[in-house]
């Protein structure tokens, strides 16, 4: 009887972990910048003054949003944060460059989709970016999008 009980415990112990493993799948609404990888228009270099979407409309209620850009997107000298819906209090924008250096910009501006829609952040130089972090007020119900441009030098709002 004792051998049967031990054997049953060993069988249950080896089968349970295999069936309890959760299925891994992406549940976020983010779309990779490389989704159109087969499109020949992706191979053409972008104009330095062209705005490239780095983050699609994102709820500000998350407080801190990490946006992975990647060196393969080229160099950026200017960022633009747009209020897409409602009010978006932007506290800070942090940029991590491909060379490992980080630059933080203290913003403390309230963007509004109807009035003061955009915030511009000029980077010190045009460089490849690994990541952009946008810190907003988590109590906000607004949405924002982030864009990058190759042209760059001061924080301004419009």
C-alpha positions as CSV (number, residue, x, y, z in Angstrom):
1,X,0.0,0.0,0.0
2,X,2.8,2.4,0.9
3,X,4.5,1.8,-2.5
4,X,1.3,2.5,-4.4
5,X,0.8,5.8,-2.5
6,X,4.4,6.9,-3.2
7,X,4.0,6.0,-6.9
8,X,0.7,8.0,-7.1
9,X,2.3,11.0,-5.6
10,X,5.2,10.8,-8.1
11,X,2.9,10.5,-11.0
12,X,0.7,13.5,-9.9
13,X,3.8,15.6,-9.1
14,X,5.2,15.1,-12.6
15,X,1.9,15.6,-14.5
16,X,0.5,18.6,-12.6
17,X,3.3,21.2,-13.5
18,X,3.1,20.3,-17.2
19,X,-0.7,20.9,-17.4
20,X,-0.6,24.0,-15.1
21,X,1.7,26.1,-17.4
22,X,-0.1,29.1,-18.7
23,X,-0.3,29.8,-22.4
24,X,1.9,32.7,-23.3
25,X,0.4,35.3,-25.7
26,X,0.6,39.0,-26.2
27,X,-2.5,40.8,-24.9
28,X,-1.4,44.4,-25.4
29,X,-2.7,46.6,-28.2
30,X,0.8,47.7,-29.3
31,X,1.9,47.1,-32.8
32,X,5.5,46.7,-33.7
33,X,7.1,49.2,-35.9
34,X,8.4,46.3,-38.0
35,X,5.0,44.9,-38.9
36,X,5.3,46.0,-42.5
37,X,8.7,44.2,-42.9
38,X,7.9,43.0,-46.5
39,X,6.8,46.4,-47.7
40,X,9.4,47.9,-50.2
41,X,8.5,51.4,-49.1
42,X,10.1,50.6,-45.7
43,X,13.5,50.4,-47.3
44,X,13.4,54.0,-48.5
45,X,15.2,56.4,-46.1
46,X,12.8,58.8,-44.4
47,X,13.2,62.6,-44.8
48,X,14.9,64.1,-41.7
49,X,11.9,66.4,-41.1
50,X,9.3,63.6,-41.4
51,X,7.5,62.6,-38.2
52,X,7.5,58.9,-37.4
53,X,4.9,57.4,-35.0
54,X,6.8,55.8,-32.1
55,X,3.7,55.1,-29.9
56,X,0.2,54.8,-31.1
57,X,-2.6,56.5,-28.9
58,X,-1.9,55.3,-25.3
59,X,-3.9,55.9,-22.2
60,X,-2.3,58.3,-19.8
61,X,-3.8,56.5,-16.8
62,X,-0.9,54.0,-16.8
63,X,1.3,56.8,-15.3
64,X,4.6,55.6,-16.9
65,X,4.7,54.3,-20.5
66,X,7.8,52.6,-21.9
67,X,8.2,52.9,-25.7
68,X,10.8,50.7,-27.3
69,X,12.2,52.4,-30.4
70,X,15.4,50.6,-31.4
71,X,18.5,51.7,-33.3
72,X,17.1,50.3,-36.5
73,X,14.7,53.2,-36.7
74,X,17.5,55.6,-37.4
75,X,18.4,58.8,-35.5
76,X,16.0,61.3,-33.9
77,X,16.7,64.9,-32.9
78,X,13.2,65.9,-31.8
79,X,10.2,64.2,-30.1
80,X,6.6,65.2,-30.1
81,X,4.0,64.2,-27.6
82,X,0.4,64.8,-28.8
83,X,-2.8,64.7,-26.7
84,X,-5.1,62.5,-28.8
85,X,-8.1,62.5,-26.4
86,X,-8.9,64.5,-23.4
87,X,-6.3,66.1,-21.1
88,X,-2.8,64.6,-20.6
89,X,-0.6,66.0,-17.8
90,X,3.0,65.1,-18.9
91,X,5.4,65.1,-16.0
92,X,8.6,63.9,-17.6
93,X,10.1,62.4,-20.8
94,X,13.2,60.2,-20.5
95,X,15.2,59.1,-23.5
96,X,17.7,56.3,-23.5
97,X,20.0,56.4,-26.5
98,X,21.6,53.4,-28.2
99,X,25.0,54.3,-26.7
100,X,23.6,53.8,-23.2
101,X,23.3,57.5,-22.2
102,X,20.0,58.7,-20.8
103,X,18.6,62.3,-20.9
104,X,15.6,63.2,-18.7
105,X,13.4,66.2,-19.5
106,X,11.2,67.6,-16.7
107,X,8.1,68.8,-18.5
108,X,5.2,69.5,-16.1
109,X,2.8,70.6,-18.9
110,X,-0.8,69.8,-19.4
111,X,-1.7,68.9,-22.9
112,X,-5.3,69.0,-24.2
113,X,-6.6,67.5,-27.4
114,X,-8.7,70.6,-28.1
115,X,-6.4,73.5,-27.0
116,X,-2.7,72.8,-26.3
117,X,-2.3,69.6,-28.3
118,X,1.5,69.1,-28.8
119,X,4.6,69.2,-26.8
120,X,8.0,69.2,-28.5
121,X,11.3,68.0,-27.0
122,X,14.5,68.9,-28.8
123,X,17.2,66.3,-28.1
124,X,20.8,67.5,-27.7
125,X,21.9,65.8,-30.9
126,X,20.4,63.6,-33.5
127,X,21.0,60.0,-32.2
128,X,19.5,56.6,-32.4
129,X,17.1,55.9,-29.5
130,X,16.6,52.6,-27.7
131,X,13.7,53.7,-25.5
132,X,11.5,56.6,-24.6
133,X,9.7,56.8,-21.3
134,X,6.7,59.2,-20.9
135,X,5.6,59.8,-17.3
136,X,2.0,61.2,-17.0
137,X,-0.4,61.8,-14.1
138,X,-2.1,58.4,-13.6
139,X,-5.4,60.1,-12.7
140,X,-5.8,61.4,-16.2
141,X,-8.3,59.8,-18.6
142,X,-6.7,61.3,-21.7
143,X,-4.6,59.5,-24.4
144,X,-1.4,60.5,-26.0
145,X,0.8,59.5,-29.0
146,X,4.5,59.9,-29.4
147,X,6.3,60.9,-32.7
148,X,10.0,61.4,-33.6
149,X,11.7,63.4,-36.2
150,X,15.3,63.6,-37.4
151,X,15.6,67.3,-37.1
152,X,16.7,68.6,-33.7
153,X,18.2,71.5,-30.3
154,X,14.4,73.3,-26.1
155,X,11.1,72.2,-24.8
156,X,8.2,74.0,-26.5
157,X,4.5,73.7,-26.6
158,X,2.0,74.6,-29.2
